[in-house]
Amino acid sequence: MKEECGPVNDFIRKAHDHWHERGGRMTVVREIICQSITARDSAFVAEELWQEARKQDPGISMASVYRTLTDLVEAGLLHEIHGPRDQRSFVKSTSAAATTGHLICKDCRRIIPLNDDCLALREGAMIRGLGFQPDGMHLQIEAEA
């Protein structure tokens, strides 16, 4: 695994650890896909990621992208967002306890990040009041323009 610094290294290290704990490994294809993900600041669809990764390795298949995305969602490194017409998009998690939200425009299919520091306080208090201990939240709102 190539060494890098900062959030990129952290994301790739956590992905490596996830596969290693399950008896897998960080393949060249997985590393390219992970690097393509770390370069993104907003939600993306698998096809966009595939096109970006193929710039580094034209042999990367769409199936490899979907398998890697599924693994990274399972690892808690990505959130999957189901948009209008069941479009699947993905966004990086900042941590296992990340509180993120997105507004999905049903008309133009745009995904708009919602950043609200009070979200964890409000919804966390409600969840704890129901007897649960939240360890992460993702709010998804669908709306029409």
Stockholm file with secondary structure:
# STOCKHOLM 1.0

chainA/1-145         MKEECGPVNDFIRKAHDHWHERGGRMTVVREIICQSITARDSAFVAEELWQEARKQDPGISMASVYRTLTDLVEAGLLHEIHGPRDQRSFVKSTSAAATTGHLICKDCRRIIPLNDDCLALREGAMIRGLGFQPDGMHLQIEAEA
#=GR chainA/1-145 SS CCCCCHHHHHHHHHHHHHHHHTTCCCCHHHHHHHHHHHTCCSCEEHHHHHHHHHTTCTTCCHHHHHHHHHHHHHTTSEEEEECGGGCEEEEECSSTTCEEEEEEETTTCCEEEECCTTHHHHHHHHHHHTTCCCSCEEEEEEECC
#=GC SS_cons         CCCCCHHHHHHHHHHHHHHHHTTCCCCHHHHHHHHHHHTCCSCEEHHHHHHHHHTTCTTCCHHHHHHHHHHHHHTTSEEEEECGGGCEEEEECSSTTCEEEEEEETTTCCEEEECCTTHHHHHHHHHHHTTCCCSCEEEEEEECC
//
